[in-house]
Amino acid sequence: MLGSVEPSPVDADDQFISIIDNPPEDVQAGTPPWKVAIIDDDSAVHDGTRFALQNFRLNGRGLEFHSAASAAAGRDLLRDQPDVAVILLDVVMESDEAGLDLVDYVRRELSNEAVRIILRTGQPGHAPEQRIVVDYDINDYKAKTELTAEKLFTTMTAALRSYEQLQRQTRMRQGLEVIVGASATLHRARTLREIGETALRQIARLVDSGPSGLFLADTQVTGDLSVVAGEGRYRGIVSTAALEARHPSLARAVDAALVGRGTFCTDGVCVGHVPMSNRNVVMAFDLDHQLCEADETLIAVFLARLATALDNVTLYEALEEANAVLEQKVIERSAALTATNQRLEAQTAELRRVNAFKNELLGIVAHDLKNPLSVIQGRTEILTEILGEAGDRAHHQLRAIRNSADRLAAIIDERLAEVRRDAPEMTLRPRDFDVLALVERIAEANSAHASRKRQTLAISGDTALMVHADEDRIADAVDNLLSNAVKYSPVGSTVGVSVVREGPEAVVRVTDSGPGIAAADRARLFHPFQRLSASPTHGESSTGLGLYSAKRIVDLHGGRIGLERSVEGEGGGSTFFLSLPLAPVPR
């Protein structure tokens, strides 16, 4: 389009004047003209420029002139017309550098990097070309005297082509930013409807048009095209039959896109086929303006990215279907397993009840027999010493009694170990008792065994150290520590047992003179069925359960048990400790 002003002179105080002529016949319908701003305080320059470029055409587009007679008016013009493509700018107007100041205003305050600025000066010496080109962001510098009609045509053509390339690059950058942002949103969609609604909103942003569009896809069951989502004026369309009835031209455009597998834009509507190999998907959306080449490229890129997101949705739907089938099978299998588990639990409960009764019976019998049997063993040993050499027959009978008692003691120990090992829970019957008194009783019970090895049991400690615990269980734990010390200490050695108060605890320490605990054995000390590398010194037997049983008992009482000291080698010895919380002092 061409613009003109009246032939009267332009006053410096006038505001900018925008004059738009009717577009020539050969200008493409709907294609806007290029906007050119003439900012000069000489009216002749305005008239001459319009006259020289009145027949200018580039890509079917004419020129639309906007005039300003001063830099101040030019500021208002350029602020109100941000889409001006070329500025023909005088340097000297209100001031010697008014035009140069306007250049800074455009580039810095308006942040307009696209507009092409051509300086035209009638005083080249006042504003040297080399300094101006270096110091100011302009695109060309011309003296008014050298701008003939032909050169003005050439300069305008070069400037508009540069502007058009910048606009295309800017449009591509902005569009790609929209596509990148849309891709993340599209890939979060999990259903076809969700992705259809998202795609329609994003394509409207991309082409800068109203939010009216339609998203269609074939069903994977029948292969027929169906409406998935609609926006704007197409929101009420829920079937292809309704589309054909209400928008027959759009329905034909959709068919053309399916057949041609491409994008077609006409009559304010664009229809694009999404490039997928396994299903047909079509998008239709309204346009508020004619698309440029950059827009068409961006739409193709968007549709390609949309295809990837649709593949993800298709895979997700298939995965959801497979998961639903799998979940149903899991539910059925779980129900069968639950019924089986219930039967097994009932049977297990019955077995536990029977086993608990058996363990309780064996424990009672073994426990009630062990203490009297210990007395028999001890008294047999004493009788043997008293009789001395008095008759072989008496000694023979005593040896028989002793051997039978030893065998019975071994059987009882084995049965007690089995009961303790198999019992899932241990019943405690706590009461207050004196720890030193219990230790002395355990030492008395082990004295016969120690006497046979000519060992000395040295008992020491504090009296009246009361704890609240199951006395019989604690006696078993202490007996395990003391009997082990006797077993592994050499003949003629001393086994020490001390009872002391340490803070809120009563601590029992058992010290032997054995070979010590090997480093490789220490990690296995309190585990079941762990027989250590050292052997008893008088041929005694060991089940490997004593320390394990003692630790279970002490742990149930909230106490501590462990190896305090051990020196490897003959006579190095070891010290085990057992600690229990002291009973509260009655008030």
C-alpha positions in Angstrom: 0.0 0.0 0.0 1.1 3.5 -0.7 0.6 6.5 1.5 0.6 10.2 0.8 0.5 13.5 2.7 -0.9 16.9 1.6 1.6 19.1 -0.3 1.6 21.7 2.5 4.8 22.1 4.5 5.2 20.0 7.6 5.5 22.0 10.8 8.0 20.9 13.4 5.3 21.1 16.1 2.9 18.8 14.3 2.4 15.2 15.6 3.2 12.3 13.2 0.9 12.0 10.2 -0.2 8.6 9.0 -1.6 8.5 5.5 -2.6 5.2 3.9 -3.7 4.9 0.3 -6.0 2.2 -1.0 -4.0 -0.9 -2.0 -3.3 -1.4 -5.7 -5.1 -4.1 -7.6 -2.1 -6.4 -7.8 -1.5 -6.6 -4.0 -2.6 -10.0 -2.8 -5.8 -10.0 -0.9 -5.3 -10.2 2.9 -1.6 -9.4 2.6 -0.7 -6.2 4.5 1.7 -3.7 3.0 5.1 -2.9 4.4 5.1 -0.1 6.9 7.7 2.6 6.3 8.3 5.6 8.7 9.7 8.8 7.3 11.0 11.0 10.1 12.4 14.2 8.7 11.8 17.9 9.4 11.9 18.7 5.6 8.5 18.2 3.9 10.1 17.9 0.5 11.9 14.8 1.7 8.5 13.2 2.6 7.0 14.1 -0.8 10.0 13.0 -2.8 10.3 9.7 -1.0 6.6 8.8 -1.5 6.8 9.8 -5.1 10.0 7.8 -5.8 8.5 4.7 -4.2 4.8 5.0 -5.2 5.0 1.9 -7.4 7.3 -0.2 -5.2 6.3 -3.8 -4.8 8.1 -6.7 -2.9 6.6 -10.1 -2.7 3.3 -8.7 -3.8 3.2 -6.1 -1.0 3.2 -2.4 -1.5 4.3 0.3 1.0 2.3 2.1 3.8 4.0 5.4 4.7 3.9 7.0 8.2 5.3 10.5 8.5 6.8 12.5 11.5 8.3 15.9 11.2 10.4 15.7 14.4 12.3 13.2 16.6 9.7 13.7 19.4 6.8 12.9 17.0 8.9 10.0 15.7 9.0 8.5 19.2 5.2 8.6 19.4 4.9 7.1 16.0 7.2 4.2 16.6 5.7 3.5 20.0 2.3 3.3 18.5 3.4 1.4 15.4 5.7 -1.4 16.6 5.5 -3.2 13.3 7.2 -0.6 11.2 9.6 -2.4 8.9 11.9 0.5 7.8 12.7 3.9 9.2 14.1 6.6 6.9 15.6 8.9 9.5 17.1 12.4 9.4 20.0 13.1 11.8 19.7 16.8 12.4 16.1 17.9 13.5 15.3 19.6 16.8 18.9 19.2 17.7 22.1 18.2 16.0 21.8 14.6 17.1 18.0 14.2 17.5 18.0 11.4 15.0 20.8 9.6 16.7 19.0 9.9 20.1 15.9 8.4 18.4 18.0 5.4 17.3 19.0 4.8 20.9 15.3 5.1 22.0 14.2 2.5 19.4 16.9 0.0 20.2 17.1 0.4 24.0 13.8 1.6 25.3 11.5 0.1 22.7 13.8 -3.0 22.4 13.0 -3.1 18.7 15.9 -5.0 17.1 14.0 -5.9 13.9 13.2 -2.5 12.4 15.7 -1.4 9.7 17.0 2.1 10.3 18.4 4.1 7.4 20.0 7.4 8.3 19.6 10.1 5.7 21.5 13.3 6.3 22.0 16.5 4.4 25.1 17.4 6.4 27.5 14.4 6.2 30.3 16.3 7.7 28.3 17.0 10.9 27.7 13.3 11.5 30.6 11.3 9.9 29.5 8.0 8.5 32.3 5.9 10.0 31.7 7.1 13.6 27.9 6.8 13.2 28.0 3.3 11.9 30.3 2.2 14.6 28.6 3.9 17.6 25.0 3.5 16.6 22.9 0.4 15.7 21.8 1.5 12.3 21.6 -0.5 9.1 22.5 2.0 6.4 23.8 5.6 6.1 23.0 7.7 3.1 23.5 11.3 2.1 20.3 12.8 0.8 22.1 14.0 -2.3 23.1 10.5 -3.3 19.6 9.0 -2.9 18.3 8.9 -6.4 15.0 7.2 -7.1 16.9 4.1 -8.3 19.2 4.0 -5.3 16.3 4.6 -2.9 14.5 1.6 -4.5 17.5 -0.6 -4.1 18.1 0.5 -0.5 14.4 -0.1 0.4 14.4 -3.6 -1.2 17.5 -4.6 0.7 16.2 -3.3 4.0 12.8 -5.0 3.6 14.4 -8.3 2.7 16.6 -8.1 5.8 13.6 -7.2 7.9 11.6 -10.1 6.5 14.4 -12.5 7.3 14.7 -11.2 10.9 10.9 -11.5 11.3 11.0 -15.1 10.0 13.8 -16.0 12.4 12.0 -14.3 15.3 8.8 -16.1 14.4 10.6 -19.4 14.1 12.3 -18.9 17.5 9.1 -17.9 19.2 7.2 -20.8 17.6 9.9 -23.3 18.6 9.8 -22.1 22.2 6.0 -22.7 22.1 6.6 -26.2 20.7 9.2 -27.1 23.2 6.9 -26.0 26.1 4.0 -27.8 24.5 6.0 -31.0 24.1 6.5 -31.4 27.8 2.7 -30.9 28.4 1.8 -33.3 25.6 4.1 -36.0 27.0 2.4 -35.8 30.4 -1.0 -36.7 28.9 -2.2 -40.2 29.6 -5.4 -40.4 27.5 -6.3 -39.6 23.9 -8.9 -37.1 25.0 -6.4 -35.3 27.3 -3.8 -35.1 24.6 -6.4 -33.9 22.1 -7.5 -31.0 24.3 -3.9 -30.1 25.1 -2.9 -30.1 21.4 -5.8 -27.8 20.4 -4.9 -25.3 23.1 -1.2 -25.4 22.1 -1.8 -25.1 18.3 -3.9 -22.0 19.0 -1.0 -20.5 20.9 1.4 -21.4 18.1 -0.5 -19.8 15.2 -1.8 -16.9 17.5 -5.4 -17.6 16.6 -8.7 -18.1 18.5 -9.1 -21.4 20.5 -11.5 -23.1 18.0 -10.4 -26.5 16.8 -11.3 -30.2 16.4 -9.2 -33.3 17.2 -10.2 -36.5 15.4 -8.7 -40.0 15.6 -9.6 -43.5 14.5 -10.5 -46.1 17.1 -8.1 -49.0 17.3 -11.1 -51.4 17.6 -13.1 -50.5 14.5 -10.7 -48.1 12.6 -13.5 -45.5 12.2 -12.7 -41.8 12.6 -14.3 -40.3 15.7 -14.3 -36.9 17.4 -11.9 -36.9 20.4 -12.0 -33.3 21.5 -13.4 -29.9 20.4 -12.7 -26.3 21.4 -14.5 -23.0 20.7 -17.2 -23.2 18.1 -16.6 -26.9 17.6 -17.1 -27.9 21.3 -20.6 -29.2 20.7 -19.5 -31.6 17.9 -19.3 -35.1 19.3 -19.4 -37.2 16.1 -18.4 -37.1 12.5 -22.1 -37.2 11.5 -22.6 -33.9 13.4 -19.4 -32.5 11.7 -20.8 -33.3 8.2 -24.1 -31.8 9.0 -22.9 -28.5 10.6 -19.6 -28.0 8.8 -19.7 -29.9 5.5 -16.7 -27.9 4.0 -14.6 -28.8 7.1 -15.6 -32.5 6.8 -14.5 -32.5 3.2 -11.2 -30.9 4.2 -10.7 -33.6 6.8 -11.2 -36.2 4.2 -8.7 -34.5 1.9 -6.1 -34.4 4.7 -6.6 -38.1 5.3 -6.2 -39.0 1.6 -3.3 -36.6 1.0 -1.8 -37.2 4.4 -0.7 -33.5 4.6 -1.8 -30.1 5.8 -4.3 -27.9 4.0 -5.3 -24.3 4.9 -8.2 -22.5 3.3 -11.1 -20.2 4.1 -9.8 -19.4 7.6 -9.4 -23.1 8.6 -6.3 -25.3 8.7 -6.5 -29.1 8.6 -3.4 -31.2 9.4 -2.8 -34.9 9.3 -0.6 -36.1 12.1 2.2 -38.3 10.6 1.7 -41.7 12.3 2.0 -45.1 10.8 -0.3 -47.0 13.0 -3.4 -44.8 13.2 -5.1 -41.8 11.5 -5.2 -38.5 13.5 -6.4 -35.2 12.2 -6.4 -31.7 13.7 -8.6 -28.9 12.4 -8.3 -25.3 13.7 -9.4 -21.8 12.8 -7.1 -19.1 11.6 -7.4 -15.4 12.3 -4.8 -14.4 9.7 -3.0 -15.7 6.7 -0.1 -18.1 7.5 3.4 -17.2 6.5 6.1 -19.7 5.4 7.5 -19.8 9.0 4.0 -20.7 10.4 3.6 -23.6 8.0 7.0 -24.9 9.0 6.2 -24.6 12.7 2.9 -26.4 12.2 4.7 -29.3 10.5 7.2 -29.5 13.4 4.3 -29.4 16.0 2.4 -32.2 14.2 5.6 -34.3 14.2 6.1 -33.8 18.0 2.4 -34.5 18.5 2.9 -37.9 16.8 5.6 -38.8 19.3 3.3 -37.9 22.2 0.5 -39.9 20.6 2.7 -42.9 20.4 3.4 -42.6 24.1 -0.3 -42.4 24.8 -1.0 -45.5 22.7 1.8 -47.4 24.5 0.4 -46.2 27.8 -3.1 -47.3 27.0 -1.8 -50.8 26.0 0.2 -50.9 29.2 -2.8 -50.0 31.2 -4.9 -52.7 29.5 -2.1 -55.2 30.2 -1.9 -54.1 33.8 -5.7 -54.4 34.2 -5.5 -58.0 33.0 -2.5 -58.7 35.2 -4.1 -57.2 38.2 -7.2 -59.3 37.7 -5.0 -62.4 37.5 -3.1 -61.3 40.6 -6.4 -60.8 42.5 -7.6 -64.3 41.6 -4.3 -65.8 42.4 -4.1 -63.9 45.7 -7.5 -65.1 46.7 -6.4 -68.7 46.1 -3.2 -68.1 48.0 -5.1 -66.5 50.9 -7.4 -69.5 51.2 -4.4 -71.8 51.1 -2.5 -69.7 53.7 -5.6 -69.7 56.0 -5.6 -73.5 55.9 -1.9 -73.6 56.5 -2.1 -71.1 59.3 -4.8 -73.2 61.0 -2.7 -76.3 60.7 0.4 -74.5 61.8 -1.4 -73.1 64.9 -2.5 -76.7 65.8 1.1 -78.0 65.3 2.4 -75.1 67.5 -0.1 -75.9 70.2 0.9 -79.6 70.2 4.6 -78.8 70.0 4.3 -76.2 72.8 2.6 -78.9 75.0 5.4 -81.3 74.1 8.1 -78.8 74.9 6.5 -77.8 78.1 6.2 -81.4 79.2 9.8 -82.2 78.3 11.0 -79.0 79.9 9.2 -79.7 83.1 10.5 -83.3 83.3 14.1 -82.4 82.3 14.3 -79.5 84.6 12.8 -81.4 87.6 15.3 -84.3 87.0 18.4 -82.3 86.4 19.0 -80.8 89.9 18.4 -84.1 91.8 20.6 -85.8 89.3 23.4 -83.2 89.9 23.2 -84.1 93.6 23.4 -87.8 92.8 26.5 -87.2 90.6 28.1 -85.1 93.3 27.4 -87.5 96.2 28.6 -90.4 94.1 31.9 -88.6 93.7 32.1 -87.9 97.4 31.3 -91.5 98.3 34.1 -92.7 96.0 36.5 -90.5 97.8 35.3 -91.6 101.3 35.4 -95.3 100.5 39.0 -95.0 99.2 40.3 -98.5 98.8 37.5 -100.2 100.6 36.4 -102.9 98.4 36.3 -103.3 94.6 32.7 -104.3 94.7 31.6 -101.1 96.3 33.7 -99.1 93.8 32.2 -101.1 90.9 28.7 -100.3 92.0 29.5 -96.6 92.5 31.1 -96.4 89.0 27.9 -98.0 87.6 25.8 -95.4 89.4 28.0 -92.6 88.2 28.1 -93.8 84.6 24.3 -94.1 84.5 23.9 -90.7 86.1 26.3 -89.2 83.5 24.3 -90.7 80.6 21.0 -89.6 82.1 22.5 -86.0 82.6 23.6 -86.0 78.9 20.2 -87.0 77.7 18.5 -84.4 79.9 20.9 -81.7 78.6 20.1 -82.7 75.1 16.4 -82.6 75.6 16.6 -79.3 77.4 18.6 -77.8 74.5 16.0 -79.0 72.0 13.1 -77.5 74.0 14.9 -74.1 74.3 15.8 -74.1 70.6 12.3 -75.0 69.4 10.3 -72.7 71.7 9.2 -69.6 69.7 8.6 -67.7 72.9 10.0 -68.0 76.4 7.7 -67.5 79.4 9.2 -65.4 82.2 8.1 -65.5 85.9 10.0 -62.6 87.4 10.6 -61.9 91.1 13.2 -60.2 93.2 16.2 -62.3 94.2 19.9 -61.9 95.4 22.3 -62.3 92.5 25.2 -63.4 94.7 23.1 -66.1 96.4 22.1 -67.5 93.0 25.7 -67.5 91.9 26.7 -69.4 95.0 24.1 -72.1 94.3 25.2 -72.5 90.7 28.8 -72.8 91.9 27.8 -75.5 94.4 26.0 -77.4 91.6 29.3 -77.2 89.5 31.6 -78.0 92.4 31.6 -81.8 91.8 32.6 -81.2 88.1 35.3 -78.8 89.2 36.6 -81.2 91.9 37.1 -84.0 89.4 39.4 -81.6 87.5 41.0 -80.4 90.8 39.8 -76.9 90.0 39.1 -74.1 92.5 35.9 -72.0 92.2 36.6 -68.6 93.6 33.3 -66.7 94.3 33.3 -63.1 95.4 31.0 -60.1 95.3 28.6 -57.8 96.9 25.6 -59.1 98.8 22.1 -57.8 98.6 22.3 -57.0 94.9 18.6 -57.6 94.1 17.3 -57.9 90.6 13.7 -58.5 89.3 13.9 -61.4 86.9 13.0 -65.1 86.3 15.5 -66.7 88.8 15.4 -70.1 87.1 16.1 -68.6 83.6 18.9 -66.5 85.0 20.3 -69.5 86.8 20.4 -71.4 83.4 22.3 -68.4 81.9 24.9 -68.2 84.7 25.2 -72.0 84.7 26.0 -72.0 81.0 28.8 -69.4 81.6 30.2 -71.2 84.7 30.0 -74.7 83.2 31.8 -73.5 80.1 34.6 -72.0 82.2 35.0 -75.3 84.1 34.9 -77.3 80.8 37.6 -75.3 79.0 39.9 -74.5 82.0 42.8 -76.9 82.5 43.2 -79.3 85.4 44.3 -77.6 88.7 43.3 -74.1 87.5 41.1 -71.5 89.2 37.7 -70.3 87.8 36.7 -66.9 89.2 33.1 -65.6 89.6 32.5 -62.1 90.8 29.2 -60.1 91.4 29.5 -56.3 91.6 27.3 -53.3 91.3 28.1 -51.0 88.4 25.8 -48.0 88.2 22.2 -49.2 87.8 23.2 -52.8 87.0 24.3 -56.0 88.8 27.2 -57.5 86.8 28.4 -61.1 86.9 31.8 -61.9 85.6 33.1 -65.4 85.0 36.9 -65.7 84.3 38.5 -69.0 83.2 42.1 -70.1 82.5 41.4 -71.7 79.2 43.1 -71.2 75.8 41.1 -68.0 75.0 38.7 -67.4 72.2 40.2 -67.4 68.7 39.6 -64.3 66.7 37.7 -66.3 64.0 35.3 -67.7 66.6 34.3 -64.4 68.3 31.7 -63.4 65.7 30.0 -66.8 66.1 30.0 -66.9 69.9 26.2 -66.4 70.6 24.8 -68.2 67.5 23.2 -71.6 67.8 25.1 -74.8 67.0 28.5 -73.1 67.0 31.2 -75.3 68.3 34.4 -73.3 68.7 37.9 -74.4 67.7 39.0 -74.9 71.4 38.0 -78.3 73.0 37.0 -79.1 76.6 40.0 -80.1 78.7 38.6 -83.3 80.3 36.6 -84.9 77.4 33.3 -83.1 78.2 30.6 -82.9 75.6 29.2 -79.6 74.1 25.9 -79.0 72.2 26.9 -75.6 70.9 23.7 -74.1 72.3 24.8 -72.9 75.8 25.8 -69.3 74.9 23.0 -68.9 72.4 20.5 -69.9 75.1 22.1 -67.6 77.7 21.9 -64.6 75.3 18.2 -65.2 74.6 17.5 -65.3 78.3 19.5 -62.1 79.1 18.0 -60.2 76.1 14.5 -61.0 77.3 15.3 -59.4 80.6 16.7 -56.3 79.0 20.2 -57.1 80.1 23.6 -57.5 78.4 25.9 -60.5 77.9 29.2 -60.7 76.0 32.9 -61.4 75.9 34.8 -58.8 77.9 38.4 -60.1 77.6 40.1 -63.0 75.9 43.8 -63.8 75.4 44.6 -66.5 72.8 47.1 -69.2 73.9 47.5 -71.7 76.6 46.4 -70.3 80.0 45.5 -66.9 78.4 41.9 -67.2 79.6 38.7 -65.4 78.9 36.2 -63.3 80.9 32.5 -63.3 80.1 30.0 -60.8 81.7 26.3 -60.9 82.3 24.5 -57.7 83.5 20.9 -57.2 84.7 19.1 -54.0 85.8 18.8 -53.7 89.5 15.4 -54.1 91.1 13.8 -50.8 92.2 14.3 -50.1 95.9 10.9 -50.4 97.7 9.8 -47.1 99.4 
